[in-house]
């Protein structure tokens, strides 16, 4: 059994610098990315995580090995208040009702700015039961693995409106709720059912193979909800500052709903693998497997408009085929592995340039190579490293365009050198290098909905160590040893300029652990 409780609460007097007159939010000014003293946030951000895992094993249950695992986790979080605009959606309504003058639109759309604070809650529980039985088929030793599993996920997200006048008067430093709430998508329940059987067979003393089949069922239920942009548009067009103009153009906007819905998908999946021992020290392998999943339904439905019908035709699953091949070996004090992979799927999940999520019904392919090596110089010294190179494209009107770094990790390499002390302690110097890449940024200029941005590479060094104590151990670390100024891939590629925050400088960690 394992249980975890984690609680992280923020209490700060500092807030983001939105520039003079909220110019960063309203006019697209470049942010300073400096923290400003004087913030007063009514509801400070927090994160709470709770998890519980229970395991039962019986190595002689009806002549087989039985393993049962049950798990539960709950995650809740509140985020920092931020600006949100409904200007693109409002512009569509104005134009549809005859207002096309760009200067007039520009003045009216400034009022389509809102401030919200998001809270999310996700609860996951599941049960898995599996058995393993030794057998013999045609004189070949065979291990059968079979079982069933079930998982239920409940999720919901709510945006709490913040008083716009308070926010503006403080230049974005103060936030207090105004009593309005918005749906961040529907409350969603997803059930995943599975049953599987797999056979591992030793064809010879050098040749091993495995094959299996799995039945996967995905069911979801979503509550009726009013999409957030429907709520914002109703609030916008009824704003006293512009309601006279909207009345003059015959706009009487009423927020529409999305009715409750459900989806039900299932598929039979196959896997096949084999390995061959070329020499006592070298093995080659090849594997094929299939996946079947859905996008984050609650998140994907957040940005739909009124009237969207939630059913199995409109919320379709994603089917994936995975291929892998490679070699691994150990010669003397050196162990290495080299593998290649190719994955293909029939859907693309991506962020658009307006930060909405969409599931595009088009093909996607991802491929690459990964390698690792470790060498024991002697009893005290170890060195090693890894490298991973991944590429991927999606089909845009018959043309393959590059996937961006939100979907794929750029070229990545690691290296380390470790010294082991006789009493069980150790110290390690490790490096991480990320390669720069603007291929997707250049490629996706041909896609008007793309959100690809160029990535600048960087390298960091860390020192990690472990000291064995009479009882337990002490772990320590010095991270970003050279205090390098850089942006992580995430902060380079997601959301707007306000997210271009540099990574932490040199930080220190210390922990004490007792195993019992």
Order of alpha helices (4+ residues) and beta strands (2+ residues): beta-beta-alpha-beta-beta-beta-beta-beta-alpha-alpha-beta-beta-alpha-beta-beta-beta-beta-alpha-alpha-beta-beta-alpha-beta-beta-beta-beta-beta-beta-beta-beta-beta-alpha-beta-beta-alpha-beta
